[in-house]
Amino acid sequence: MSATKSKPTHIYSSISVAIVMFLLGAFVLLLLHSHNLTNIIKEKMNIVAELEKDANSNDVITLMKQQTEIRNESIKYIPKSEAIATMSNNLKIDFDEDSNPFSDVVTFNIKSSDYNSDVLKKIKLALEDNDNVQSVYYEDLTIQNIKSNLNKVAYAIFSIGLIFVFLAIIIIRNTINLSMYADRWEIKTMELIGAKWGFIKMPYIKTGILVGFRAFIIAAISIMALLILVNIYFPNIWEIVNFFYILISLGVIFVLAIIIPAITTNAAADKYLKKNMDALYE
């Protein structure tokens, strides 16, 4: 049957389905990695303990190490002389050491598994109870904002993907209708000699599956190319990339790339086969 021949409409269908699979794959990747990204950001969020004048920084650091939620390797003492030097370098302005407005500080990070409002408040109170600590500063809302923005991006991609799913279904249906219209007399002849619908539809369903497989290959290559580009321009991004999640994403789009064209093709073929002889002349 001509349904097995390569036609421009099949190429358009493959490209359309590939766009759908690429967007859905990107959605799954973002969704799966959002937890990893949030955890890494949590562990990189600096919490600042501002020290009193002439404070004993070693006592403060010892106290911090007693807090099991604090990552000991992240504790860093920054004298006020270093702070004013950094500010001078950034602003290209020479500040007077004698009128240094900064205080000595100790920065640290919390373990991602313990990063929550209750733990932050507990550590803040524990440190501020020490006579060497003037105040503790942290930004709890930043994590929530990042997570919220990631979810918005992921669901925006998903929404766009759904639109393309609808368009892909229309294109595939039209492709199958065109193929079956070209073969309409051959199809009716097969029906007259007793061929089952399943036998008649099989070449078209196979064509639909082939369209989906081609789409998967294009989408998979595009996703890997995107990851490579991200790695080139944002090399630190590989800290959060989980290759198992990549495999899951590719597996999801492979299944969808086969199922969507197969189901759409089957439905389009059923609708066409239900037409009577008079409808074939239209």
C-alpha positions as a Markdown table, in Angstrom:
| # | Residue | x | y | z |
|---|---|---|---|---|
| 1 | Met | 0.0 | 0.0 | 0.0 |
| 2 | Ser | 1.1 | 3.6 | -0.5 |
| 3 | Ala | 0.8 | 4.1 | 3.2 |
| 4 | Thr | 4.2 | 2.5 | 3.6 |
| 5 | Lys | 5.9 | 5.0 | 1.2 |
| 6 | Ser | 7.7 | 8.0 | 2.5 |
| 7 | Lys | 5.6 | 11.1 | 1.9 |
| 8 | Pro | 6.3 | 14.8 | 2.8 |
| 9 | Thr | 3.2 | 14.7 | 5.1 |
| 10 | His | 4.9 | 12.0 | 7.1 |
| 11 | Ile | 8.0 | 14.2 | 7.5 |
| 12 | Tyr | 5.8 | 17.1 | 8.7 |
| 13 | Ser | 4.1 | 14.6 | 11.2 |
| 14 | Ser | 7.5 | 13.5 | 12.4 |
| 15 | Ile | 8.7 | 17.0 | 13.0 |
| 16 | Ser | 5.5 | 18.0 | 14.7 |
| 17 | Val | 5.6 | 15.0 | 17.1 |
| 18 | Ala | 9.3 | 15.7 | 17.7 |
| 19 | Ile | 8.5 | 19.2 | 18.9 |
| 20 | Val | 5.9 | 17.8 | 21.2 |
| 21 | Met | 8.3 | 15.1 | 22.6 |
| 22 | Phe | 11.1 | 17.7 | 23.0 |
| 23 | Leu | 8.9 | 20.0 | 25.1 |
| 24 | Leu | 7.5 | 17.1 | 27.1 |
| 25 | Gly | 11.0 | 15.8 | 27.7 |
| 26 | Ala | 12.2 | 19.2 | 28.8 |
| 27 | Phe | 9.2 | 19.4 | 31.2 |
| 28 | Val | 10.0 | 16.0 | 32.7 |
| 29 | Leu | 13.7 | 16.9 | 33.1 |
| 30 | Leu | 12.9 | 20.2 | 34.8 |
| 31 | Leu | 10.3 | 18.5 | 37.1 |
| 32 | Leu | 12.7 | 15.7 | 38.1 |
| 33 | His | 15.7 | 18.0 | 38.6 |
| 34 | Ser | 13.8 | 20.7 | 40.5 |
| 35 | His | 14.3 | 18.8 | 43.8 |
| 36 | Asn | 18.0 | 18.4 | 43.2 |
| 37 | Leu | 18.4 | 22.0 | 42.2 |
| 38 | Thr | 16.6 | 23.2 | 45.3 |
| 39 | Asn | 18.8 | 21.1 | 47.5 |
| 40 | Ile | 22.0 | 22.4 | 46.0 |
| 41 | Ile | 20.8 | 26.0 | 46.3 |
| 42 | Lys | 19.9 | 25.3 | 49.9 |
| 43 | Glu | 23.4 | 24.1 | 50.7 |
| 44 | Lys | 24.9 | 27.1 | 49.0 |
| 45 | Met | 22.7 | 29.7 | 50.7 |
| 46 | Asn | 25.1 | 31.7 | 53.0 |
| 47 | Ile | 23.8 | 32.4 | 56.5 |
| 48 | Val | 25.7 | 35.3 | 58.1 |
| 49 | Ala | 26.5 | 35.7 | 61.8 |
| 50 | Glu | 27.6 | 39.2 | 62.5 |
| 51 | Leu | 30.0 | 39.4 | 65.4 |
| 52 | Glu | 30.3 | 41.9 | 68.2 |
| 53 | Lys | 33.3 | 44.2 | 68.4 |
| 54 | Asp | 36.3 | 42.3 | 69.8 |
| 55 | Ala | 34.4 | 39.0 | 69.7 |
| 56 | Asn | 36.2 | 35.7 | 69.9 |
| 57 | Ser | 35.5 | 34.1 | 66.5 |
| 58 | Asn | 36.9 | 30.7 | 67.6 |
| 59 | Asp | 34.2 | 30.4 | 70.3 |
| 60 | Val | 31.5 | 31.2 | 67.7 |
| 61 | Ile | 32.9 | 28.6 | 65.2 |
| 62 | Thr | 33.0 | 26.0 | 68.0 |
| 63 | Leu | 29.4 | 26.8 | 68.8 |
| 64 | Met | 28.5 | 26.4 | 65.2 |
| 65 | Lys | 30.2 | 23.0 | 64.9 |
| 66 | Gln | 28.0 | 21.8 | 67.8 |
| 67 | Gln | 24.9 | 22.5 | 65.6 |
| 68 | Thr | 24.4 | 19.2 | 63.7 |
| 69 | Glu | 22.4 | 21.0 | 61.0 |
| 70 | Ile | 25.3 | 23.2 | 60.0 |
| 71 | Arg | 27.8 | 21.9 | 57.3 |
| 72 | Asn | 31.1 | 22.2 | 59.2 |
| 73 | Glu | 33.2 | 22.5 | 56.0 |
| 74 | Ser | 31.1 | 25.6 | 55.0 |
| 75 | Ile | 32.0 | 27.6 | 58.1 |
| 76 | Lys | 34.1 | 30.6 | 57.1 |
| 77 | Tyr | 35.4 | 33.5 | 59.2 |
| 78 | Ile | 35.5 | 36.9 | 57.3 |
| 79 | Pro | 37.3 | 39.7 | 59.1 |
| 80 | Lys | 36.0 | 43.3 | 58.6 |
| 81 | Ser | 39.2 | 44.2 | 56.9 |
| 82 | Glu | 38.6 | 41.7 | 54.2 |
| 83 | Ala | 35.0 | 42.9 | 53.8 |
| 84 | Ile | 36.1 | 46.5 | 53.3 |
| 85 | Ala | 38.8 | 45.4 | 50.9 |
| 86 | Thr | 36.3 | 43.5 | 48.8 |
| 87 | Met | 33.9 | 46.5 | 48.8 |
| 88 | Ser | 36.7 | 48.8 | 47.8 |
| 89 | Asn | 37.7 | 46.5 | 44.9 |
| 90 | Asn | 34.1 | 46.2 | 43.7 |
| 91 | Leu | 33.2 | 49.8 | 43.8 |
| 92 | Lys | 36.7 | 51.1 | 42.9 |
| 93 | Ile | 36.6 | 53.4 | 45.9 |
| 94 | Asp | 39.2 | 53.7 | 48.6 |
| 95 | Phe | 37.7 | 53.4 | 52.1 |
| 96 | Asp | 39.3 | 54.6 | 55.3 |
| 97 | Glu | 40.2 | 51.6 | 57.5 |
| 98 | Asp | 39.7 | 53.7 | 60.6 |
| 99 | Ser | 36.0 | 54.3 | 59.7 |
| 100 | Asn | 35.3 | 50.7 | 58.6 |
| 101 | Pro | 31.5 | 50.3 | 58.9 |
| 102 | Phe | 31.7 | 46.5 | 58.6 |
| 103 | Ser | 31.8 | 43.9 | 61.4 |
| 104 | Asp | 33.6 | 40.6 | 61.5 |
| 105 | Val | 31.3 | 37.9 | 60.3 |
| 106 | Val | 31.2 | 34.1 | 60.1 |
| 107 | Thr | 29.3 | 32.6 | 57.2 |
| 108 | Phe | 28.0 | 29.0 | 57.1 |
| 109 | Asn | 25.5 | 26.8 | 55.2 |
| 110 | Ile | 22.8 | 24.4 | 56.4 |
| 111 | Lys | 22.4 | 20.8 | 55.2 |
| 112 | Ser | 19.7 | 20.6 | 52.6 |
| 113 | Ser | 17.8 | 17.9 | 54.5 |
| 114 | Asp | 17.6 | 20.3 | 57.5 |
| 115 | Tyr | 16.9 | 23.5 | 55.7 |
| 116 | Asn | 13.6 | 24.8 | 56.9 |
| 117 | Ser | 12.2 | 27.7 | 58.8 |
| 118 | Asp | 12.1 | 26.0 | 62.1 |
| 119 | Val | 15.8 | 24.9 | 61.9 |
| 120 | Leu | 16.9 | 28.4 | 60.7 |
| 121 | Lys | 15.1 | 30.0 | 63.7 |
| 122 | Lys | 16.5 | 27.5 | 66.1 |
| 123 | Ile | 20.1 | 28.1 | 64.9 |
| 124 | Lys | 19.5 | 31.9 | 64.9 |
| 125 | Leu | 18.4 | 31.9 | 68.5 |
| 126 | Ala | 21.2 | 29.5 | 69.6 |
| 127 | Leu | 23.9 | 31.8 | 68.0 |
| 128 | Glu | 22.4 | 35.1 | 69.1 |
| 129 | Asp | 22.3 | 33.8 | 72.7 |
| 130 | Asn | 26.1 | 33.9 | 72.5 |
| 131 | Asp | 27.7 | 37.1 | 73.7 |
| 132 | Asn | 30.0 | 37.1 | 70.7 |
| 133 | Val | 27.2 | 37.2 | 68.1 |
| 134 | Gln | 25.4 | 40.4 | 67.4 |
| 135 | Ser | 22.9 | 39.1 | 64.9 |
| 136 | Val | 22.2 | 36.3 | 62.4 |
| 137 | Tyr | 20.8 | 37.0 | 58.9 |
| 138 | Tyr | 19.3 | 34.6 | 56.3 |
| 139 | Glu | 16.9 | 34.6 | 53.4 |
| 140 | Asp | 14.3 | 31.9 | 53.7 |
| 141 | Leu | 12.0 | 33.3 | 51.0 |
| 142 | Thr | 14.7 | 32.9 | 48.3 |
| 143 | Ile | 14.4 | 29.1 | 48.2 |
| 144 | Gln | 10.6 | 29.3 | 48.0 |
| 145 | Asn | 10.8 | 31.8 | 45.1 |
| 146 | Ile | 13.3 | 29.7 | 43.2 |
| 147 | Lys | 11.2 | 26.6 | 43.6 |
| 148 | Ser | 8.1 | 28.5 | 42.6 |
| 149 | Asn | 9.8 | 29.9 | 39.5 |
| 150 | Leu | 11.0 | 26.5 | 38.5 |
| 151 | Asn | 7.5 | 25.1 | 38.7 |
| 152 | Lys | 6.2 | 28.0 | 36.7 |
| 153 | Val | 8.7 | 27.3 | 33.9 |
| 154 | Ala | 8.1 | 23.6 | 33.9 |
| 155 | Tyr | 4.3 | 24.0 | 33.7 |
| 156 | Ala | 4.6 | 26.7 | 31.0 |
| 157 | Ile | 6.6 | 24.2 | 28.9 |
| 158 | Phe | 4.0 | 21.5 | 29.7 |
| 159 | Ser | 1.2 | 23.8 | 28.5 |
| 160 | Ile | 3.0 | 24.6 | 25.3 |
| 161 | Gly | 3.6 | 20.9 | 24.9 |
| 162 | Leu | -0.1 | 20.1 | 25.2 |
| 163 | Ile | -0.9 | 22.6 | 22.5 |
| 164 | Phe | 1.6 | 20.9 | 20.2 |
| 165 | Val | 0.1 | 17.5 | 21.2 |
| 166 | Phe | -3.2 | 18.8 | 19.8 |
| 167 | Leu | -1.6 | 20.1 | 16.6 |
| 168 | Ala | 0.4 | 16.8 | 16.2 |
| 169 | Ile | -2.8 | 14.8 | 16.5 |
| 170 | Ile | -4.5 | 16.9 | 13.8 |
| 171 | Ile | -1.5 | 16.6 | 11.5 |
| 172 | Ile | -1.3 | 12.8 | 12.0 |
| 173 | Arg | -5.0 | 12.4 | 11.4 |
| 174 | Asn | -4.8 | 14.5 | 8.2 |
| 175 | Thr | -1.8 | 12.4 | 7.1 |
| 176 | Ile | -3.6 | 9.1 | 7.6 |
| 177 | Asn | -6.7 | 10.5 | 5.9 |
| 178 | Leu | -4.7 | 11.5 | 2.9 |
| 179 | Ser | -3.0 | 8.2 | 2.7 |
| 180 | Met | -6.3 | 6.2 | 3.0 |
| 181 | Tyr | -8.0 | 8.5 | 0.5 |
| 182 | Ala | -5.3 | 7.7 | -2.0 |
| 183 | Asp | -5.8 | 4.0 | -1.3 |
| 184 | Arg | -9.6 | 4.1 | -0.9 |
| 185 | Trp | -10.5 | 1.8 | -3.8 |
| 186 | Glu | -7.9 | -0.7 | -2.8 |
| 187 | Ile | -9.2 | -0.6 | 0.8 |
| 188 | Lys | -12.8 | -1.2 | -0.3 |
| 189 | Thr | -11.7 | -4.0 | -2.6 |
| 190 | Met | -10.0 | -5.7 | 0.4 |
| 191 | Glu | -13.1 | -5.2 | 2.5 |
| 192 | Leu | -15.3 | -6.8 | -0.2 |
| 193 | Ile | -13.1 | -9.9 | -0.3 |
| 194 | Gly | -13.4 | -10.3 | 3.5 |
| 195 | Ala | -10.3 | -8.6 | 4.9 |
| 196 | Lys | -10.6 | -7.6 | 8.5 |
| 197 | Trp | -10.2 | -4.0 | 9.6 |
| 198 | Gly | -7.2 | -4.9 | 11.7 |
| 199 | Phe | -5.4 | -6.3 | 8.7 |
| 200 | Ile | -6.3 | -3.2 | 6.6 |
| 201 | Lys | -5.2 | -0.8 | 9.3 |
| 202 | Met | -1.9 | -2.5 | 10.2 |
| 203 | Pro | 0.2 | -0.8 | 7.4 |
| 204 | Tyr | -1.1 | 2.6 | 8.4 |
| 205 | Ile | -0.5 | 2.0 | 12.1 |
| 206 | Lys | 3.0 | 0.8 | 11.4 |
| 207 | Thr | 3.6 | 4.0 | 9.4 |
| 208 | Gly | 2.3 | 6.0 | 12.4 |
| 209 | Ile | 4.6 | 4.1 | 14.8 |
| 210 | Leu | 7.5 | 4.8 | 12.4 |
| 211 | Val | 6.6 | 8.5 | 12.4 |
| 212 | Gly | 6.7 | 8.4 | 16.2 |
| 213 | Phe | 10.1 | 6.6 | 16.3 |
| 214 | Arg | 11.6 | 9.2 | 14.0 |
| 215 | Ala | 10.1 | 11.9 | 16.2 |
| 216 | Phe | 11.7 | 10.3 | 19.3 |
| 217 | Ile | 15.1 | 10.2 | 17.6 |
| 218 | Ile | 14.9 | 13.9 | 16.7 |
| 219 | Ala | 13.6 | 14.9 | 20.1 |
| 220 | Ala | 16.3 | 12.8 | 22.0 |
| 221 | Ile | 19.1 | 14.3 | 19.9 |
| 222 | Ser | 17.7 | 17.8 | 20.5 |
| 223 | Ile | 17.5 | 17.2 | 24.3 |
| 224 | Met | 21.1 | 15.9 | 24.4 |
| 225 | Ala | 22.2 | 18.9 | 22.3 |
| 226 | Leu | 20.4 | 21.2 | 24.7 |
| 227 | Leu | 22.2 | 19.6 | 27.7 |
| 228 | Ile | 25.6 | 19.9 | 25.9 |
| 229 | Leu | 24.9 | 23.6 | 25.2 |
| 230 | Val | 23.9 | 24.2 | 28.8 |
| 231 | Asn | 27.1 | 22.5 | 29.9 |
| 232 | Ile | 29.2 | 24.7 | 27.7 |
| 233 | Tyr | 27.7 | 28.0 | 28.9 |
| 234 | Phe | 26.8 | 26.9 | 32.5 |
| 235 | Pro | 29.4 | 24.2 | 33.4 |
| 236 | Asn | 28.3 | 24.2 | 37.1 |
| 237 | Ile | 24.9 | 22.9 | 36.0 |
| 238 | Trp | 26.2 | 19.3 | 36.0 |
| 239 | Glu | 26.2 | 19.5 | 39.7 |
| 240 | Ile | 22.5 | 18.9 | 39.6 |
| 241 | Val | 22.2 | 16.7 | 36.5 |
| 242 | Asn | 21.2 | 13.2 | 37.3 |
| 243 | Phe | 21.8 | 10.8 | 34.4 |
| 244 | Phe | 19.1 | 8.4 | 35.7 |
| 245 | Tyr | 16.6 | 11.3 | 35.3 |
| 246 | Ile | 17.8 | 11.8 | 31.8 |
| 247 | Leu | 17.1 | 8.2 | 31.0 |
| 248 | Ile | 13.6 | 8.4 | 32.6 |
| 249 | Ser | 12.8 | 11.5 | 30.5 |
| 250 | Leu | 14.0 | 9.7 | 27.3 |
| 251 | Gly | 12.0 | 6.7 | 28.3 |
| 252 | Val | 8.8 | 8.7 | 28.8 |
| 253 | Ile | 9.1 | 10.5 | 25.5 |
| 254 | Phe | 9.9 | 7.2 | 23.7 |
| 255 | Val | 6.6 | 5.6 | 25.0 |
| 256 | Leu | 4.6 | 8.7 | 24.2 |
| 257 | Ala | 6.2 | 9.1 | 20.8 |
| 258 | Ile | 5.0 | 5.5 | 19.9 |
| 259 | Ile | 1.6 | 5.6 | 21.7 |
| 260 | Ile | 0.3 | 9.0 | 20.5 |
| 261 | Pro | 0.8 | 8.3 | 16.7 |
| 262 | Ala | -0.4 | 4.7 | 17.1 |
| 263 | Ile | -3.6 | 5.7 | 18.8 |
| 264 | Thr | -4.3 | 8.7 | 16.6 |
| 265 | Thr | -3.6 | 6.6 | 13.4 |
| 266 | Asn | -5.9 | 3.8 | 14.7 |
| 267 | Ala | -8.7 | 6.3 | 15.4 |
| 268 | Ala | -8.3 | 8.0 | 12.1 |
| 269 | Ala | -8.3 | 4.7 | 10.2 |
| 270 | Asp | -11.5 | 3.5 | 12.1 |
| 271 | Lys | -13.3 | 6.7 | 11.2 |
| 272 | Tyr | -12.3 | 6.4 | 7.5 |
| 273 | Leu | -13.3 | 2.7 | 7.3 |
| 274 | Lys | -16.8 | 3.4 | 8.6 |
| 275 | Lys | -17.5 | 5.5 | 5.5 |
| 276 | Asn | -19.8 | 4.1 | 2.9 |
| 277 | Met | -19.2 | 3.8 | -0.8 |
| 278 | Asp | -20.9 | 7.1 | -1.6 |
| 279 | Ala | -18.5 | 9.0 | 0.7 |
| 280 | Leu | -15.5 | 7.7 | -1.2 |
| 281 | Tyr | -16.5 | 9.8 | -4.2 |
| 282 | Glu | -16.4 | 13.0 | -2.2 |
